[in-house]
Amino acid sequence: MKLAVFSSKPYDKRYIEAARSAAAARGAASPAARPASADIDIVFHEFALEEDTVILAKGADAICAFVNDSLSAPVIEALAREGIKAILLRCAGFNHVDLVAAEKAGIMVANVPSYSPEAVAEFAVALIQTLNRKTHRAYNRAREGNFALDGLMGQTLFGKTVGFIGTGKIGVATAKIMKGFGCRILAYDPFPTPAFEGIGEYKGLDEVLAESNIISLHCPLMDSTRRIINEEAIAKMKPGALLINTSRGGLVDTKAVIRALKAQHLGGVALDVYEGEGSLFYDDHSGEIIHDDVLMRLMTFHNVIVTGHQAFFTEEALMEIADCTLRNIDEFVVTGTCKNSLTKDLKLVKRDSLPVRGV
């Protein structure tokens, strides 16, 4: 079997190869249980998957894609023509995949539903701390010999209200940490989880927006959640509230955020994701002119932090992503599907009545 890995960076290759070596070692100890992934032929491509690069999948049986790869209907149809039987995602989110087209083409799509939720949670808290206490500005000042404190005033988090939109594993993990700071925890999710019990209180979206000093987004991007933080939602937020997004960029209307920052209604914004990140994130553009005027305007504000979709980026998370991807391959080779398949119950994943369900 041959696997083509798209949007691969040196760390992707390192961890996938390490996971495969571990699988081979287990197979050596028990040849009868040798997994298919131990012998798979893996080809790594630095290019993102899109219509112009589908040809790189030629000769492969399956492809492995990341968050900013295009898996639109035309791409999936082209993959089917190349004989691709499985699409393996190195992520939990699947908003960039046309699942209807995949099922029609007979291609299985599988994701990595959970990988170190604490990694993203800890990063979200780091953004809250940095934005609130302005340590990013203090760092730059101190390097220039400026140790003045004017302009660096923050707020004590103890006693503040933190609102979560989405209470999946990452949302709950983040809420637990903020609870430890002594914060009051609120959340909105149409599908309450027992894991949130004892941490905080569920309320309606409008109530969460109105009562929270900090709003943290932890829901998937779907038609019903796209730009859930828009002009109307921001108007309901407390003056001076902080907005944190470590989920998906499309949850936020960036232009509405810019207007709220200019009006000084929002106290600050920290984004690890951005709705137009596809052509920018994960690559070095420091020697280029960036033509995204919205992003460039956003980054002119002193109370805005933008990072490059790195919340997941820990050793533990990368290892689990690689391990789970290979487990998905092994199960697919044996059964023709796997437990993490997204196309086994298309009616469920298509439902727009699942508006928030945290990841």
VEXLO-42165 format. One record per residue (C-alpha): residue number from 1; z, y, x; residue in three letters. Coordinates in nm, 4 decimals, padded with zeros to 6 digits. Layout:
BEGIN
NUM Z Y X ALA
...
# end
This chain:
BEGIN
1 00.0000 00.0000 00.0000 MET
2 -00.0809 00.3521 00.1191 LYS
3 00.1157 00.6660 00.0284 LEU
4 -00.0137 01.0217 00.0798 ALA
5 00.2657 01.2775 00.1137 VAL
6 00.1709 01.6371 00.0338 PHE
7 00.3433 01.9639 00.1295 SER
8 00.5216 01.7753 00.4043 SER
9 00.7263 01.9541 00.6669 LYS
10 00.8648 01.8036 00.9881 PRO
11 01.1974 01.7366 00.8168 TYR
12 01.0246 01.5500 00.5322 ASP
13 00.8567 01.3174 00.7776 LYS
14 01.1787 01.2698 00.9733 ARG
15 01.3880 01.1692 00.6729 TYR
16 01.1230 00.9570 00.5018 ILE
17 01.0584 00.7675 00.8238 GLU
18 01.4340 00.7216 00.8732 ALA
19 01.4674 00.5846 00.5204 ALA
20 01.1775 00.3476 00.5780 ARG
21 01.3269 00.2276 00.9073 SER
22 01.6551 00.1589 00.7284 ALA
23 01.4653 -00.0372 00.4619 ALA
24 01.2875 -00.2369 00.7320 ALA
25 01.6195 -00.3137 00.8998 ALA
26 01.7589 -00.4453 00.5753 ARG
27 01.4460 -00.6548 00.5332 GLY
28 01.4885 -00.8000 00.8829 ALA
29 01.8365 -00.9162 00.7897 ALA
30 01.7082 -01.0741 00.4690 SER
31 01.3286 -01.1344 00.4819 PRO
32 01.3211 -01.2576 00.1222 ALA
33 01.4508 -00.9204 00.0085 ALA
34 01.2217 -00.7119 00.2291 ARG
35 01.1219 -00.4042 00.0272 PRO
36 00.7579 -00.3003 -00.0060 ALA
37 00.8403 00.0418 00.1414 SER
38 00.9200 -00.1206 00.4752 ALA
39 00.5497 -00.1975 00.5232 ASP
40 00.3890 00.0916 00.3392 ILE
41 00.1312 00.3037 00.5219 ASP
42 00.2422 00.6662 00.4913 ILE
43 00.0118 00.9605 00.5657 VAL
44 00.1676 01.3069 00.5817 PHE
45 -00.0295 01.6179 00.4825 HIS
46 00.1014 01.9688 00.5425 GLU
47 -00.1296 02.1029 00.2726 PHE
48 -00.0089 02.1545 -00.0835 ALA
49 -00.1682 01.9355 -00.3470 LEU
50 -00.4226 02.1240 -00.5573 GLU
51 -00.7769 02.0727 -00.6778 GLU
52 -00.9235 02.1582 -00.3369 ASP
53 -00.6996 01.9120 -00.1486 THR
54 -00.7074 01.6112 -00.3840 VAL
55 -00.9698 01.4572 -00.1547 ILE
56 -00.6888 01.3972 00.0972 LEU
57 -00.5524 01.1327 -00.1400 ALA
58 -00.8676 00.9237 -00.0945 LYS
59 -00.7791 00.5659 -00.0036 GLY
60 -00.4162 00.5981 -00.1106 ALA
61 -00.2492 00.4026 -00.3905 ASP
62 00.0183 00.6640 -00.4601 ALA
63 00.0944 01.0230 -00.3708 ILE
64 00.4233 01.2036 -00.3090 CYS
65 00.4490 01.5671 -00.4197 ALA
66 00.6991 01.8525 -00.4058 PHE
67 00.8006 02.1398 -00.6357 VAL
68 00.5099 02.3759 -00.5666 ASN
69 00.2324 02.1178 -00.5633 ASP
70 -00.0114 02.1448 -00.8532 SER
71 -00.0173 01.8451 -01.0828 LEU
72 -00.2227 01.9989 -01.3597 SER
73 -00.4571 01.7954 -01.5782 ALA
74 -00.7618 01.8569 -01.3520 PRO
75 -00.5645 01.7487 -01.0440 VAL
76 -00.4329 01.4375 -01.2157 ILE
77 -00.7807 01.3474 -01.3403 GLU
78 -00.9110 01.3832 -00.9847 ALA
79 -00.6261 01.1649 -00.8551 LEU
80 -00.7145 00.9003 -01.1123 ALA
81 -01.0748 00.9016 -00.9899 ARG
82 -00.9425 00.8356 -00.6397 GLU
83 -00.7517 00.5331 -00.7681 GLY
84 -00.4007 00.6792 -00.7548 ILE
85 -00.1592 00.4685 -00.9581 LYS
86 00.1692 00.6540 -00.9049 ALA
87 00.2915 01.0095 -00.8463 ILE
88 00.6289 01.0252 -00.6749 LEU
89 00.8098 01.3579 -00.6931 LEU
90 01.0523 01.4626 -00.4187 ARG
91 01.2461 01.6686 -00.6728 CYS
92 01.4209 01.6467 -01.0084 ALA
93 01.2155 01.9086 -01.1944 GLY
94 00.8771 01.8172 -01.3378 PHE
95 00.7626 02.1400 -01.5010 ASN
96 00.4616 02.1435 -01.2652 HIS
97 00.3365 01.8050 -01.3892 VAL
98 00.1060 01.7487 -01.6871 ASP
99 00.2735 01.4321 -01.8112 LEU
100 00.0305 01.3942 -02.1003 VAL
101 -00.2610 01.3870 -01.8568 ALA
102 -00.0751 01.1417 -01.6346 ALA
103 -00.0111 00.8979 -01.9174 GLU
104 -00.3698 00.9296 -02.0367 LYS
105 -00.4874 00.8494 -01.6844 ALA
106 -00.2487 00.5544 -01.6581 GLY
107 -00.0574 00.7072 -01.3671 ILE
108 00.3165 00.6601 -01.3442 MET
109 00.5178 00.9711 -01.2565 VAL
110 00.8690 00.9296 -01.1173 ALA
111 01.1193 01.1871 -00.9955 ASN
112 01.4436 01.1965 -00.8001 VAL
113 01.6769 01.2778 -01.0896 PRO
114 01.9854 01.3529 -00.8845 SER
115 02.0338 01.4290 -00.5184 TYR
116 02.3568 01.5801 -00.3934 SER
117 02.4197 01.8212 -00.6824 PRO
118 02.7030 01.9580 -00.4721 GLU
119 02.4470 02.0874 -00.2207 ALA
120 02.2914 02.3206 -00.4782 VAL
121 02.6300 02.4050 -00.6277 ALA
122 02.7733 02.5090 -00.2914 GLU
123 02.4690 02.7246 -00.2215 PHE
124 02.4985 02.8940 -00.5607 ALA
125 02.8591 02.9791 -00.4792 VAL
126 02.7532 03.1057 -00.1366 ALA
127 02.5085 03.3415 -00.3085 LEU
128 02.7813 03.4613 -00.5461 ILE
129 03.0164 03.5284 -00.2572 GLN
130 02.7527 03.7009 -00.0468 THR
131 02.6242 03.9178 -00.3295 LEU
132 02.9728 04.0129 -00.4459 ASN
133 03.1303 04.0881 -00.1079 ARG
134 02.8062 04.2168 00.0486 LYS
135 02.8481 04.0090 00.3629 THR
136 02.4719 04.0199 00.4231 HIS
137 02.4914 04.3981 00.4570 ARG
138 02.8085 04.3824 00.6658 ALA
139 02.6410 04.1391 00.9058 TYR
140 02.3453 04.3718 00.9620 ASN
141 02.5711 04.6754 01.0029 ARG
142 02.7987 04.5098 01.2577 ALA
143 02.5022 04.4044 01.4718 ARG
144 02.4130 04.7728 01.4978 GLU
145 02.7682 04.8756 01.5831 GLY
146 02.8400 05.0112 01.2347 ASN
147 03.1812 04.8936 01.1160 PHE
148 03.2233 05.1376 00.8282 ALA
149 03.3366 04.9852 00.5001 LEU
150 03.1818 05.2413 00.2651 ASP
151 02.9328 05.0685 00.0367 GLY
152 03.0745 04.7199 00.0934 LEU
153 03.3257 04.7145 -00.1921 MET
154 03.3329 04.3896 -00.3876 GLY
155 03.5462 04.2422 -00.6645 GLN
156 03.8119 03.9723 -00.6609 THR
157 03.6651 03.6649 -00.8273 LEU
158 04.0021 03.5452 -00.9512 PHE
159 04.0228 03.6113 -01.3228 GLY
160 03.6540 03.6908 -01.3657 LYS
161 03.4353 03.5141 -01.6232 THR
162 03.1440 03.3047 -01.4978 VAL
163 02.8815 03.1930 -01.7480 GLY
164 02.6604 02.8899 -01.6949 PHE
165 02.3298 02.8280 -01.8692 ILE
166 02.2883 02.4525 -01.8425 GLY
167 02.5640 02.2019 -01.7689 THR
168 02.3920 01.9135 -01.5995 GLY
169 02.5294 01.7695 -01.2768 LYS
170 02.4574 02.0837 -01.0730 ILE
171 02.5952 02.3203 -01.3362 GLY
172 02.9136 02.1165 -01.3695 VAL
173 02.9553 02.0914 -00.9912 ALA
174 02.9193 02.4711 -00.9599 THR
175 03.1578 02.5311 -01.2501 ALA
176 03.4219 02.3140 -01.0835 LYS
177 03.4061 02.5246 -00.7681 ILE
178 03.4289 02.8529 -00.9591 MET
179 03.7184 02.7116 -01.1608 LYS
180 03.8908 02.6600 -00.8268 GLY
181 03.8560 03.0328 -00.7578 PHE
182 04.0593 03.0961 -01.0711 GLY
183 03.7640 03.2049 -01.2825 CYS
184 03.7286 03.1670 -01.6564 ARG
185 03.4329 02.9356 -01.7200 ILE
186 03.1914 02.9627 -02.0127 LEU
187 02.8715 02.7675 -02.0705 ALA
188 02.5744 02.7400 -02.3008 TYR
189 02.4003 02.4060 -02.3456 ASP
190 02.2791 02.2575 -02.6763 PRO
191 02.3738 01.9179 -02.5363 PHE
192 02.7419 01.9347 -02.4330 PRO
193 02.8497 01.6879 -02.1673 THR
194 03.1919 01.5225 -02.1412 PRO
195 03.1848 01.6100 -01.7685 ALA
196 03.2421 01.9756 -01.8619 PHE
197 03.5593 01.9019 -02.0569 GLU
198 03.8644 02.0595 -01.8984 GLY
199 03.6513 02.2934 -01.6870 ILE
200 03.5496 02.5573 -01.9367 GLY
201 03.4400 02.6379 -02.2893 GLU
202 03.1028 02.6073 -02.4602 TYR
203 02.9794 02.9122 -02.6501 LYS
204 02.6544 03.0464 -02.7893 GLY
205 02.4041 03.1975 -02.5486 LEU
206 02.4631 03.5530 -02.6696 ASP
207 02.8397 03.5134 -02.6258 GLU
208 02.8022 03.3731 -02.2749 VAL
209 02.5746 03.6611 -02.1759 LEU
210 02.8042 03.9251 -02.3267 ALA
211 03.1338 03.7968 -02.1874 GLU
212 03.0399 03.6934 -01.8333 SER
213 03.0772 03.8917 -01.5124 ASN
214 02.8462 03.6420 -01.3429 ILE
215 02.5608 03.4421 -01.4972 ILE
216 02.4423 03.1313 -01.3099 SER
217 02.1293 02.9426 -01.4188 LEU
218 02.1224 02.5630 -01.4040 HIS
219 01.8625 02.4498 -01.6575 CYS
220 01.5119 02.3045 -01.6183 PRO
221 01.1986 02.5080 -01.6761 LEU
222 01.0347 02.4207 -02.0078 MET
223 00.8364 02.6168 -02.2634 ASP
224 01.1595 02.6878 -02.4481 SER
225 01.3471 02.8096 -02.1382 THR
226 01.0694 03.0044 -01.9708 ARG
227 01.2015 03.3574 -01.9077 ARG
228 01.5245 03.2811 -02.0885 ILE
229 01.6535 03.5766 -01.8870 ILE
230 01.4322 03.8529 -02.0244 ASN
231 01.4689 04.2154 -02.1333 GLU
232 01.6619 04.1194 -02.4463 GLU
233 01.8943 03.8784 -02.2680 ALA
234 01.9694 04.1245 -01.9885 ILE
235 02.0552 04.3958 -02.2429 ALA
236 02.3265 04.1647 -02.3793 LYS
237 02.4840 04.1182 -02.0363 MET
238 02.7822 04.3200 -01.9205 LYS
239 02.6991 04.6338 -01.7212 PRO
240 02.7413 04.5435 -01.3564 GLY
241 02.7037 04.1679 -01.4119 ALA
242 02.5634 03.9504 -01.1337 LEU
243 02.2714 03.7125 -01.1953 LEU
244 02.2310 03.3955 -00.9863 ILE
245 01.9334 03.1583 -01.0063 ASN
246 01.9155 02.8372 -00.8033 THR
247 01.7178 02.6426 -01.0639 SER
248 01.3568 02.7482 -01.1338 ARG
249 01.1959 03.0882 -01.0865 GLY
250 01.0232 03.0849 -01.4241 GLY
251 01.3586 03.1122 -01.6018 LEU
252 01.3698 03.4816 -01.5096 VAL
253 01.1415 03.7681 -01.6070 ASP
254 01.1321 03.9386 -01.2677 THR
255 00.9902 04.2675 -01.3947 LYS
256 01.2697 04.2901 -01.6531 ALA
257 01.5220 04.2318 -01.3748 VAL
258 01.3678 04.5127 -01.1682 ILE
259 01.3954 04.7519 -01.4619 ARG
260 01.7606 04.6526 -01.5128 ALA
261 01.8348 04.7073 -01.1439 LEU
262 01.6701 05.0502 -01.1509 LYS
263 01.8793 05.1403 -01.4571 ALA
264 02.1895 05.0107 -01.2736 GLN
265 02.2656 04.7768 -01.5626 HIS
266 02.2668 04.4695 -01.3384 LEU
267 02.5178 04.4812 -01.0557 GLY
268 02.3193 04.2470 -00.8369 GLY
269 02.0770 03.9552 -00.8321 VAL
270 02.0593 03.6507 -00.6051 ALA
271 01.7509 03.4316 -00.6347 LEU
272 01.6819 03.1127 -00.4439 ASP
273 01.3745 03.0653 -00.6631 VAL
274 01.1038 03.3028 -00.7823 TYR
275 00.8438 03.2695 -01.0563 GLU
276 00.5588 03.3444 -00.8135 GLY
277 00.6905 03.1428 -00.5212 GLU
278 00.4142 02.8830 -00.5135 GLY
279 00.1930 03.0569 -00.2577 SER
280 00.4804 03.1895 -00.0455 LEU
281 00.7846 02.9675 -00.0175 PHE
282 00.8246 02.7008 00.2521 TYR
283 00.5855 02.8779 00.4897 ASP
284 00.6172 03.1557 00.7494 ASP
285 00.4443 03.4751 00.6343 HIS
286 00.6251 03.7095 00.8719 SER
287 00.3037 03.8049 01.0486 GLY
288 00.1125 03.8720 00.7287 GLU
289 00.0912 04.1341 00.4579 ILE
290 00.2506 03.9881 00.1459 ILE
291 00.0473 04.0934 -00.1559 HIS
292 00.3038 04.0064 -00.4224 ASP
293 00.4031 04.3597 -00.5236 ASP
294 00.6669 04.2411 -00.7714 VAL
295 00.8543 04.0387 -00.5104 LEU
296 00.8241 04.3155 -00.2526 MET
297 00.9644 04.5706 -00.4987 ARG
298 01.2485 04.3377 -00.5869 LEU
299 01.3464 04.2990 -00.2233 MET
300 01.3807 04.6745 -00.1720 THR
301 01.7104 04.6763 -00.3637 PHE
302 02.0234 04.6584 -00.1501 HIS
303 02.1953 04.4483 -00.4173 ASN
304 01.9305 04.1771 -00.4261 VAL
305 01.9268 03.8572 -00.2206 ILE
306 01.6180 03.6362 -00.2096 VAL
307 01.6148 03.3026 -00.0271 THR
308 01.3305 03.0533 -00.0003 GLY
309 01.4279 02.7702 -00.2368 HIS
310 01.6732 02.6209 00.0102 GLN
311 01.9725 02.5377 -00.2105 ALA
312 01.8944 02.1657 -00.1869 PHE
313 01.8455 02.1764 00.1889 PHE
314 02.1232 01.9610 00.3354 THR
315 02.1114 01.6432 00.5419 GLU
316 02.2685 01.4445 00.2607 GLU
317 02.0233 01.5699 -00.0019 ALA
318 01.7155 01.5043 00.2134 LEU
319 01.8369 01.1532 00.2882 MET
320 01.8940 01.0784 -00.0802 GLU
321 01.5534 01.2243 -00.1738 ILE
322 01.3842 00.9997 00.0837 ALA
323 01.5862 00.6923 -00.0170 ASP
324 01.5231 00.7429 -00.3883 CYS
325 01.1509 00.8031 -00.3338 THR
326 01.1211 00.4736 -00.1485 LEU
327 01.3311 00.2940 -00.4118 ARG
328 01.0893 00.4248 -00.6731 ASN
329 00.7989 00.2831 -00.4707 ILE
330 00.9681 -00.0550 -00.4302 ASP
331 01.0395 -00.0857 -00.8001 GLU
332 00.6876 00.0268 -00.8914 PHE
333 00.5276 -00.2345 -00.6654 VAL
334 00.7328 -00.5109 -00.8282 VAL
335 00.7312 -00.4028 -01.1928 THR
336 00.4531 -00.1445 -01.2332 GLY
337 00.7086 00.1193 -01.3280 THR
338 01.0609 00.2259 -01.2319 CYS
339 01.3810 00.3471 -01.3937 LYS
340 01.3053 00.7056 -01.2855 ASN
341 00.9635 00.7067 -01.4502 SER
342 00.8954 01.0174 -01.6577 LEU
343 00.6001 00.8661 -01.8417 THR
344 00.7783 00.5681 -01.9940 LYS
345 00.9013 00.7794 -02.2887 ASP
346 00.6496 01.0605 -02.3245 LEU
347 00.7767 01.1622 -02.6676 LYS
348 01.1137 01.2528 -02.5156 LEU
349 00.9891 01.4634 -02.2261 VAL
350 00.7416 01.6482 -02.4493 LYS
351 01.0010 01.7592 -02.7013 ARG
352 01.0456 02.1358 -02.7120 ASP
353 01.3726 02.0754 -02.8958 SER
354 01.5341 02.0146 -02.5575 LEU
355 01.5710 02.3830 -02.4668 PRO
356 01.8315 02.3891 -02.1927 VAL
357 01.9679 02.0483 -02.0929 ARG
358 02.1010 02.1111 -01.7430 GLY
359 01.9877 01.9174 -01.4391 VAL
# end
